[in-house]
Amino acid sequence: MEITVMKNIMGANEEKASELRALLKDKKVLMVNLIGSPGAGKTTILENTIAALKEKNYSAAVIEGDVATDRDAKRLQRFDIPITLINTDGACHLEALSIEASLAGLELDKIDIVFIENVGNLVCPAEFDIGEHAKIAVVSVTEGDDKPSKYPLLFREAEAVILNKTDLEKYTNFNRQSFMTDVKNLNGTAPLFEMASMDKPNIEPWLGWLENKLKSVRES
């Protein structure tokens, strides 16, 4: 009985995700899903990314997923962009149905990129297709180098990997070679972007990837 129910839930979610992708294709909007542990730096990455995109005259919106509170959403308000907050009340991931409701409240004709900051979790969000064009695995050096091997599904599913807080690496026992090897073995095609947490975050390679991805969506 439980297996049947789960199959029904997953099937309905995948159907809705396909509908969302069709909508985004029609509107020529890129949607990316940032997945990482609490404290990996997802919101800081969004702050730096949105600021840089605004300088390049791209318009962005954010769907913010949190178990509780609106603190991350409030951090992004200063950019004067559309922000939708989804409090899951304990659920460990976002689903396509909640993304559909969030997109319905956005003027997609005026938006280039929708960023989803998923609930802080390396397991559940990787299992659910929510209509995004790409899942982005976000991990920080302060979490340890074993995350790809411990949470392989996310890194297999990711179209790109962000290694964050590299400026703090000297204060940790992070094994860079082990991390890189694990990522390559799980997903040899995903680009890996290294970012500092505070000083000179070096997001230009990541921005270039987003621009190319957006171009691909517009040409599809």
Buried (B, 14 or more C-beta within 10 A) or exposed (E): EEEEEEEEEBEEBBEBBEEBBEBBEEBBBBBBBBBBBEEBBBBBBBBBBBEBBBEEEBBBBBBBBBBEEEEBBEBBEEBEBBBBBBBBEEBBBBBBBBBBEBBEEBEBEEBBBBBBBBBBBBEBBBEBBBBBBBBBBBBBBBBBBEBBBEBBEBBBBBBBBBBBBBBBBEEBEBBEEBBBBBBBEBBEEBBBBBBBBEEEBBBEBBBEBBBEBBEEBEEE
